Each structure stands twice: as C-alpha cells, then as structure tokens.
Amino acid sequence: MNQRFDLIDTILTGLKLLQRKPIGDNRGYLDRMFCTEELEPLLAGQSIVQVNHTLTAACGTVRGLHFQYPPHAETKFVSCLRGEVFDVAVDLRRDSPTFLRWHGEILSADNHRTLMIPKGYAHGFQTLSDNCEMLYFHTAAYHAESEGGLHPLDARLDIAWPLTVKALSLRDSSHPLINNDFLGVSP
C-alpha cells in the first residue's frame, strides 16, 4: 500500500503528528486527509462519526481547551485548511506520567500536518493568521452534557501561546482554573 501519512511521535504518549504526503503536478495536488485503512492502528477499532469545519477570523484568537468526559470521550484528527495555527493538546489522563503537560504544533495549509489527539486530552489552538479554517474528524459525536474545558491562560498549564491572546470566547474564558481537586479523566 502507498503510505500517504508519516506518523510522528510527540513527547506525550499517544499524541501523534501525521505528516500528510500530497501528490501533485503543475495543476495542483491531492491531499488525503484521512484513511481508515492506513490509520487503523491509531483508531483502535473506533470509527469517524462526525466531521466539523471551523473558521476563526482574527489572528491571535485562542479557542479551547475543550474535551469530552467518558463515555463520550473522543479521538480527534485536527488539520488546518487555510492559514496557520498553533495547535495544543493537554494530557488529562489522571494516571499518565505526563498528566497536565502540553504539546503544541504549528498546523497550516502549507505544511500538510494533522494532529491526532487521543481520548483523555484537551484541545485548543491559537490563530497565527487571519481567517483560519480548521477541519476536525471525531470518533464520537458532540455531547453537550459531557463537555469539559480548561482555561487556556491557566498559569498551572503555562502554555506558551506564540502571540498575545487577543480574543477568547465568553465560554472559554469562563472555564475554571485547575486546582488541587482536579483529578483529570480516565480515557
């Protein structure tokens, strides 16, 4: 089989960077965004059940940090279709040696990268350009009652956002700061 993705480990267990390998010529290119057969080892028997597309208008905006509690926890495959973002995943798995550590990657239309965020992680991003479009593949449908969030400016996480944060939604700025009672999640 012609491998269309290089799978790259990150410093956080289970969090993977996928380097997509478009095929092109003078007319343009074809960029495979997802392939169940090739990505089966990452899916571990899960299926993609929901696909979301977002647009964030202003550079410097932060969205997130969002996650779903079990039994609605999800694995996400996140790509940037237009513009450039700093994409962040935070390990929330209570028994993980990297509990509450974060990892960030630049995703852009030009670098053809996807971040695979497993169950038990929170996700967010900061736009590094105007009019960023993101594409998400989810292994679980959104379930409002199971949604959780962390404040993206929480000092305990100390995420090094590349730009000054210019915009946060009311919802994201209302997420609580982590205290000693936060036990994380079990994927």
N, C-alpha and C positions, 0 to 999 in steps of 0.2 A: 504494500500500500504506500502511496505517495504521502509522506508526512507533511502536513500543512501547518503544524504547530511545533515549536520548540518549547518544552516545559522547563521552566527555570525555578528552582527552589529559592525561597526567601529566608530571612533569618527567623521567621515564625513558622512553626510546624504546621503543615497543611496548607499554608497560604502560598499560592503558585502564581508566577507570572507566565503568561503564554505569549510567546513571540509568534505572531501570525506571519505567514510567508506568502504574500500575494504573488500572483502570476500576472505578468503584463507584457505589453508591447507598446508600439507607438500610439495605439488608440486609447490606452489606459490600462486598468488592471481589474482582476477579480480577487477579492479578499474574502476568504472563507472565515466567517465569524464564529461558527460553531459546527461541530460534527460529533454526533453521539458515538459513533463507532470509534473514532480516534480519541475522544475524551472520556471513554468509559471508565478508565482507571480513576479519574477524578470524580466521576458521578457516583460510583459505588452503588449502582442499582437505582439511583434516582433518575427522574426524567425532568426535562424542562417543561414547566406548566404555565409560565407567564413570561411575557416579554414586555418591557417598558422602555419608552424613549422620552428623554427629558431635554429641555432647553433651559440654560441659565444665561441670562442676558449680560450681566455685568462682571467684568474682571474683578477678582478679589473676593467674590462671594463664596461663602462656605455653606455646604449642605451636609447635614448629618450631625452626629454619628448615630445611625439607626441600626436596629437589629430586631429579630423576631424571637420570642421565647418559645421553647418546645411546648407543644408538639408541632408548632408551625414554623420552627427554625428552618432556614433555607441556606442553600449554597447559591452564590451569585457569580455570574461571569459579567464583568463590567468593562466596557470599551468606550473610547471617545471617538465619535464620528466627525466632529468638527471642533476646531480649536485645540486647547491644551489644558489639562487639569493635573493637579497634584492629588492623587487618589490614595486614601489612607484606610487601613484595616487595623482594628484594635482587638487583641486576643482577650476574650471574656470567659474563656473556659476555666472554671474555678480550679481544676486540678492540673492545669498546664504550667510548666516551668517558665513560660513567657506570659503569664497572666498579667494583664493590663499594659503590656508592651505594644507599641505600634510600629507599623512599617508603611512607608509611603513610596509610591512610584509615579513618575510622570507618564501619563497616558495622553496620546494625541492622535489626530487624524494622520499625521505623518509617520509616527513610529510603529503603528500597527501592533500595539500591545493590548492585552486583556489581562485584568487581574481576576483570578479565581479566588473568591472569598468563601471559605467553608463555613458550615454551621458553627455557631459559637463565637463569631466575630461581629463587631460593629463596623459599619462602613460609612465613610464620608469623603468629601472632596472639596478642594478649593479651585476655582477657575483661575487660570493664568492668562486668559484672553477673554475677550467679549464673545458672546453668542456661542457658548459651548454646548454641543449636543452629545448626550450620553445614551448608550444602549445597554440594557440590563437583561440578562437571561436568568430566570429564577426557577429553583426546583420546588418551590411552594408558592401558592397564591397568597397575596397580601391578606392578613387577618388583623384588623384594627385592634382588637382586644388583646392581641399577643405582641403588639409593638412595644419596643423599649428604645430608649435613647440615652446617650451621654452628652454632656455639654462639651462642644468642640473646643472650648477655651479653658477646660478644666486644668488647673496647674498640676494636679496629680498625674495626668496623662502627659503634659508638657509636649504637645505636638508642635513641631517646628514648621508651622504654616509658612510657605515661602514669601507671601505678601501680607501686608497689613489687612486684617479682615475688615472688609468694607460693608458687608451685608450678611445678616443672619435672619432667618425667619423667626417670627414670634415663637413658633413651636420649638425650633432648635435651640433658641436662647433660653427657653423655659425648662430644658432638660436639667435634671439635678446634677450637682457636683457629686463626685464619688466620695463616700465616707467609709468609715471602718465597718459599717454594716453591709456594704455591697459584697455579695458573695459570688457574683458572676453568674454564669449559666452553665448548664450541662448540656452539651450538644446531643 
